[in-house]
């Protein structure tokens, strides 16, 4: 069906899809999800995040926590000690997002077998 036969306009795409894509680019990445999950259980230190998010480099973790902090999803607290103690915790907005991520994870686990079966049927049909 051509675009002229749908209700999808450039304005709808601009207003709905672009902001959604931008948000998903920030929060749905492999490292962002790992950091959000690791920080969901209370304040964590940088080194704890580094250990919890398997495979992440120190540089990538630094970039990820900065981006999540900038987006208002992580709160960084620096304690005036020597050496300085820094903790990260989820903001209220991120806690809400974490609940959504848990729901998505639950959905994926419930439908894992269905998705695998659908893929097998599709692949078999493509070979036929």
N, C-alpha and C positions, 0 to 999 in steps of 0.2 A: 504494500500500500504506500502510495507516495505521501510525502509530508503534507501536501495540500489537503489530504483527506483525513488528517488527524487534528486534534486540538493542541498539538505541541507547536509552540511558537518559539522564536528566538528569545522572546521576553521570558517565557516560562523556563527555558533552559538557563538563562542568565540568573533569574531570581531563585530557582530551586536547585538546579544541578551544580552550578558553580560553587556556591557556598558549601554545599554538601561535600563535593569533591575536595575542596580545600581543607575542610575539617577532617575528613577521612585520611587525607594525605598525612596529616599531623598525628592523629591518634591511632590509626589502624596499622601503622608500620610495625614491623617485627620488634624493633627495640622499644618503641613507645609502649606497646602493650606489655612487654616484659617489665618495664619500669613501673607502669601503673599497677600491675599485679603485685609486684614486689613491695610497693609502698602502700598497698591497700590494707595491710595488717598493722599499721601504726607507723610512727616515725622511724625512718631508717637512715643510716649513715651512708656516705658515698661508697665506702668499701663493701658494705653489706649489699648495696645494689649491684656492685661489680661482681660479687660472688653469686648473687641470685640470678642475674641475667646471663645465662650461659652463652659464651662466644662473643660477648660485646667487648670491644677494646675500650681502654680508658678514654681515649679521645672521642669515640662515638657516644659513650655514656655521658661525657661532659656536654656534647652538643645536644643530646636528647633531653637531659634534665633542664638545660637552659631553654630549649624550645617549649617544653611542657610548662616550665615556670612562666615563660612569656605568654603562653596561651591561657594562663590562669588555672592550670590543672595541678601543678605542684607548688607547695609552699616551702621555701628554703629558709631555715632558721640557723643563724650563726650565733654561737655562744662565745662570749669573750673570755676564752680560756687560752692557755698556752700548752700545746698547740691549739688553734681554734677548732672547736667542735661544730660540725655542720650536719644538720638533719633535714631530711625531706619527708613531707607528708602530703597526702592527697587533700585537695580543697573540697568543699562541699560539691562543687560542680563535677569534679573528678570522681567523687564517690557515687554520684548518680550515673556517670558514664560507666563506672566499674560494674554497677548492677546490670546495665545494658549489655556489657561485654559478657557477664556471667550468663545472661539469658541467651545470648548468641552461641556461647559455648555449649550450653545445655541443648539448644536446638540442633547444633552440629552433631553432638553425640547421639541424640535420638534418631537422627536421619542419616547417619553415616552409612548404614547398610543399604538404605533406599537409594542414596546417591551412587554408591558403588554398583548397585544393580542397574540403575538407569544408565550409567556410563557403559557397562558391559553390553546392554541392549543396543545402545547407540553405536558403539564400536562394531558390534556384530552386523548391524544393519548397513554400516558404511562399507564393510568388507563384502557384503552380498551383492 
